C-alpha cells in the first residue's frame, strides 16, 4: 500500500507544511530532482523534492515546470526553502493548486534524504503488516476449511479480499458462493472463458472491465480440472492478496480431491440411515436417535423433498449449504432428501440448479417420515402434471390431488355411489357442477348457467331429492365436488 501525505505531515521531525493539495494523496516514493524536466525519469506517484535550483525565474516558466510534473502523474512537489528560494514561488503554488498537485514546504534543516527514508520506512512497515495480515487470513482460511469445507474457504476469501467469490465443480455446478448465490459471477466468468470453459484443461484468466477485476482459476491436482474459482473485485489486488488467492486455490483443490472412498462411505451411511427411517415404522425415540449424528436436533421438524428424475447433482448442491444437515437416498422414483423445516427455502433454492422437479411434504417428526414421503411423491406428481418445478403437498388443490392414480381410484368409488342417481340427468349434473364451482352462491351460479336463480334452486332441490344429500351441508357439498372432479378426470 502507498504512503499518504498525511503520514509524512504527522512526523514532527520532518517539519513539513502542507501548502496545497489533499493530505490523503498517496505517495509511492520520494525522489529528489533538480532537473528542469525530470519527467523522463519518473514513473508516477512520486513526491518530487527540489530546492528550485534550476527553476526558471519567470512565472510562465515556473508554471510550465509544474505542468511537466503533473503530466508525468506525480503526486506532488516537496519544495525546500532557505537555499535557492526563501519561500515557495507564488506561481508554483498557484499552478500546483490548478493542476491538483500536492505541494509541501520543506524547511531548511530537513534533508531530502530524511524524507526518502521516512517514506521507505512507512512502506516497509506496511509491507510487514500486509504479510502478517496475509498469514492471519491463511490461518483463518485453513480453520474454515476444516470446519466448513469449500463453503468455509469461500466465505473466508470473500471477507479477506472484500470480493465476490464463487466455486464450481467440473460441470460448472455452483458448490459455494459469497456473497449471494454466485450465478451472476459465474455467468460473467464463463462468458470470458468462452469455449475454454468446457475444455477440462487447467486455466487461468485475469481481465478488467470498467471498475471490475475478474480472476478465474481452475481447481484440481495432477493436471485435471475438478472445478473453477472465480473472484471479482473493484480494485487491483496487492501482492500479499494475490498470495492469499493462490493459497485459497490450493486449499479448494485439496477439498475437491478428498479421498473418494471417504466421500462415498459418508454418502452410503446417509442413504442407509434414511432407508431405515423410510421403510420401518420405528418408535419416535428410536427414529430420532441416528439423526443426531448428522446434525439434527431432537426437536427439529423435518421435511421430505423428492427430486425427480434422479440426478447426481442433488447432493453436491446440498454440500454447498454448510451448517444445514440433511439425509439423502436415491430410489427408483427419484432422490429423497430429508432436511429441517427451517431450511426448506434455502434447500429448494439451491436444488433449483439441479434441473429437477421437486415435491415437498409437510413438516413432520422422525417417526412420520414414511407418511411424509408418500405426500412428497404425490406433490411431485402434481408438480409434473401442472408443469411446475416445485409443489408442496400442503398447497395442492383438489384437481392436483385427484391426478394421483391411487387417490382418483378411491374417490372414483365414491363418485359411482353418489352420482348414480344422476346418471340420466345431464342437466342436473351440469347445474350441480356450476353451483359447487361458484361456492354455492345462487346469483353468480345462475348467471353462469344463464338461468334464473329460482330455476337453479328448483334444480338443486331435485338433486337433493334424488341423491338424498343436503346441499346446505358443507360435508355433503365436499363429497359431491370430489365426485364430480373425479368423474371429469376419469
N, C-alpha and C positions, 0 to 999 in steps of 0.2 A: 504494500500500500504506500502511496506517496505521502510526503510530509506536507502539512498545511502551514501557511504563513503565520497563523495564529500561534503555532507551537514555537516558532522561532521568536516571535514578538514577545512571548511569555518568558523568555530566558533573560533574566536581569544582566547576566554577564556580557551579553552581546550589546545591549543598549540600543536596539533598533527602534526606529519610529516609523509608523505607518503614515505615509503621505496621502496616498490614494489607492483605491482598489479594494477587493474583497479579502478580508483576513482568512476566509475559508478556502481561498485559492490553493491549489495543490502544487507542490514543488518537487520535481523529480530529481533535481540535482542543483547545486550552487556552483557556478563557474565564473571565474574572473576573466575578463577580456577587455583589453584597451584598444582593440581594433576599431576602425571607423565602420567596418561592416563585418561583424563576427558571424553573420547568419550562416555562411557555408560550413562552419564548424559546430553548429548547434543542431540538436535532434528534436527540440520542442519540449516544453515543460520545465525549462531551467529558470533559475533566478540568476540573471546576468549581473555580475559585480563589476563596477567600474568607478574610477575617480574622475572620469571625463578627460583623461589626458589628451585624447585626440578628438574630443567633441568639437564640432565646428562652433565658431563664435556667433554666427548668425542664427536667428530664431528659426529660419527656414531650414537650415542645415541640421539643427537640433531636432526639428520635427521629423525630418527625413530619417535621421538615425533611429528614432523611436519607431517609425513606421517599418524600418527594416527588421527590427526586433519582433514587432507584432506579426509581420508576415512570416517570420520563422517560427511562430507559435510558442514563443517563450511565455512563461508565467508572469515574469515581471523583471524589474530592474532594481538592483540594490546600489544606490549612489552614495559613494564615500565623500564626505565633506571635510574640509580643513586642509587639503593639499592643493589640488588644481582649482577647486571651487570652494568658497566659503559657505555657500548654500546651493541647493539644487536649482539649476536654471528654471525660471518660470515656464519657458516654452516646453521644456522636457516634462514638467509636471502636468501642464495642460494637455499635451499630446498623449501622455500615459492615460489620463482620465478619458480622453476622447476615444482611445483605442481599447479601453478596458483592461489595461495592464496594471499589475501590482507595482507600486513604487514605494520603496523603503529607504529611509535615510540611515546611512551607516556612519556612526561618529568616528572621529579620528583615532581614538585609542583602540578601536576594534579592528584587528587584522582580518582580511578576507578569508584567510586560512581557517580562522576560528569558526566562521560561518559555514564553510565547507565541511569542517569536522563535525559541527553540530548537526548538519543535515545527514552526514554519513552515520553518526551515532543514532539518530532517530530512526533511520532506515534499518539499521542493524537490529535495534530493539523491536521494531515492528516485525521484521522477518523472524526473529526468535519467538515472538508472541504468536505469529501465524503458524509456525511449526508446532508450538505447544498446543494451539487450538486444534490443529490437524490431528495430532496424536490423541487428544481427548476425544475428538469425533470418531477416530478409528476405534478407540476402546468402546465407546458407546455403541457404535455400529456392530462390533463383534458381540456385545451383550445382546443387542436386539436380534442378531441372527440366531443366537442360542435360544432366546425366549419366544420369538415370533417368526423365525424363518425369513422367507422372501419379503413378506409384508413388513416385518420389523426393519429390515435393511432399507427398504424403500422409504418408509416414514422417516427414518434417521437421516438418510441422504437428502431428502427434500427439505428438512429443517436446517441441516448444516449449510446447504447451498442456497437456501431461500429460492428453491426451484420447483418446477413441476416435473414429476418423475413417473414413469410407467415401465413395467417389466412384463414381457410376454413369454409364452413358450415358443417352441419352434414353429407352431402353426398360427402364431400371432393371436392366440387367445390370451387375454389380459389376466395375469396372475395376481398383480398388485399394482396400486397406483396411489399417489398422494401429491397434492390434494385432489379431490374429485375422483371421477371414475377412469380417467386416463384415455377415454375414447377419442377426444379431440386431438390430444398429443400424438397418439398412435396413428391417427389419420394423417397428420402432417408429416410424421416420420416416414411412413410407408410411401407417401407421395414423393418425398425427396429421394427415397431409395429407388423407386421405380421397379424395373424388372429384377434388380438385385435383391429386393426384399424377399423374394421367394427362392433365391438361388441355393440357400442352405450352406453357403460357404462363409467363413469368418469375414467380418467387415468392420469398418469404422468410418464415421461421417461427422463433419462439423461444418455447419452452414449458418449464415446470418441473414435474416430477413426483417427489415425495419429495426426495431429495438429488441427483437428476439434472437437469441443464440441457441441453436438446436444441435445437440450432440447425440449420436446414435452409436451404440457399441454392441457387437454380437457377444453372446454369452456361451460358455461351454469350454471344455478342455479337449486336448488331443485333436484339434483341427475340425471338430464338428460343432455346428451351431445348435445349441439347445434352447436358445431364446434371444431376445433383444432387450437392451436397456436404452431408453430414450430419456433425455434430460433437456429441459428448456429453461433458460434463464433470461433475465433482462439486462445482463451485464456480462462482460468478459470475465472468465474465471482466472484468478491468480494461480501461480504455480502450486502452492500448497493445496488449493482447492482441486486442482487437476489431479494431484496425487490422491486426494480423498476419493475422487470419482473412479480412479483406477483401482483403488482398494475395494470400493463397493462392487465394481465389476468382478473382481476376483472372488469376493465372498458370494456373490449371486451365482457365479459359475459353479462354485462348490456346492451351493444349495441345490442347483438344478441337476447336479451329478451325484446326489445322495445315493447310497447303495440301493439298487433296485430291490434286492431281497428284503430289506427293511421296510421299504415303502409298500411292497406287495403284502408282507406279513401284517402290517398295520391295517391295510385295506381289507385283507381277509378276516381279521379279527372283528372289524366293524360290521362286515357283512354277516358273519356267523352270529354275532350277538343280536343284530336286528332280525335275522331269520328266526331265532328262538322266540323273540318277543312277538313277532307277527304270526307265527304258526301255533304257539301254545297259549291256552287260556291260563296264564300264570296269575297267582295271587298278586295283589298290588305291591306288597312289600318285596316279594321275590323279583317281580319285574323291575322295580326301581333299583335294585342292588347293583347290577352291572353298569347302569347308566353313569354312576358317579366316576367311573374310571375313564369316561370320555368327556368329562367336564360338565355334566348335567347336575343340577341340584335337586334334592328330593321334592321341593315344592314347585319345580318348573312345570308349566303347562306345555304340552307338546303338540306339534302339528305334523301331519304326514303329507308330503308332497310327492306326487307321482309324475315323473317326466317321461313323455312318450314322443318318439320312439326311444329305445335305449341308446344313450350317447356316451362315448368315452370322455366327452368334455365336461360332464356334470361335476365330477369330483375335483378336477383342477380349479373349477370356478369356486367351489366351496373352500378349497385350500387358500384361496386369496382373501378369505374373510377370517383373519385371526381372532381368537377370543370368542368365536361363535361355534359351540360344539355341534356335532352332527353325527348321525349314523347313516350308512348308505349301503344298499344292496341292489344288485342287478337281478331282475326277474324277466320272465318271458314277456310280460306285458309292459315292461319299461323299467326305469330306475326309481327305486323307492328311497326317499330321503326323509329322515326324521330330524326336526330342528325345534328349538324353543319357539313358543308362540311369539315372544317378543322380538325374535329375529326374523320373523316371516317376511316382512317387507324387504329387508336387506338381502335375504337369500333369493327371493323371487327376482329382484332387480339384477342380481349377479347372474342367475341362471338364464336370464334373457339372452346372454351372449352364447348360450349353448344351442340355440335354434331348436327348441323342443316345445311341445305342448304340455302345460302344467295343470294338474288337478290338485286342489288343496282341500284337506279335510278341515273340520272344526277343531278347536282346542280340546285336548284330552289328557289323560294320565298315561303312565307307562302300561298299566293293565288294559287300557282301552285302545291300544294301537291296532289290534286286528280289525276291530269295527271301524276305526278311523281310516284304515287302508281301503276298506270297501267303499267308503264315501268318497275318498280321493279318486278311486277308479271311476266312480260314477261322475264325478266332477270333470275328470279328464275326457271321458266320453262325451259329456255335454259340451266341453270346450271345442272338441273337434267338430261336433255337429253344428255348432254355431260359428265355426271358423274363427275362434278366438285363441289367443296364446295362453291365457290364464283363466281358470274358472274356480271359484270357491264353492264348496258344497253348500254352505250356508246362504249363498247368494242366488242359487239356482231357482228358476221358476218352474212351474208345473210342466210345460211342454218339454223343457230340457230333461227333467227327471223321467218323464214318460218315454224319452228317446232310448232309455236303458231297456234292453230286451226283457230282463227279469222283472223290472218294475211294470213295464207295459203288459206283460203276461198276467201278472197278478191283478192289475186293475182291469184287464180285459174281462176277467170272470165277473167282476163287479158290474161292468158295463152290460154284459149279456143279461144279467139278472135285472138290473134297474131299468134298462131301456127296452126290454122285451115287450111291455105293454104298448110301446110307442112305435113298434116295428112297422106298422102300416099307416103311420100318421106323420109323414114327412113335414107337413106344415107345422104341426105342434113341435116336432124336434127342432126345426129351424127357429121357431119363435122362442123356444126354451133356451137355445144356444145364445141368441142375441140378448135375451133378458139377463142371462147369467153373465155374459161378457160385459154388460153395462151395469154390473154390480146391483142388479135388481131395481134400478131407477126407472120407473114407469115412463116418464116423459121422454128421456133420451132413448130408451129401448124402443118405444113405439115409433119415434121419429126415424130411427134406423131401419125399422121394418116397413115404414110408410103406411101405418095403420093408426087408428085412433086408440088412445090409451085404454078405453073401455073394451075395445076388441082384444087387446093384449091381455087385459085382466081376465076376460072370458076364456081365452086360450089357456092361460096358466091355471085357471081353476079346473079346466078339463084335464091338464097334465097331472095335477094333484089327485084328481079323481081316479085316473087310470093307474097311476103308479102307487097310490097310497102314501105319498110323501107330502110333507108340509113345506111349502116354498117359503114360509116365513122363518123356518128353522135354518140356522147357519150350517149345521151339520148335514142336513138333507141337501141344501144347495151345493155344498162342497162335494158331496158324493155324486150328485148329478153332473157337476162340472168335470170332475175326474173321468166319469164315464164317457161324457161327450168328447173330451180330449183324447182319450184312449181310442175311441171309435174312429176319430179323424186320422190318427197316426197309423191305425191298422189298415 
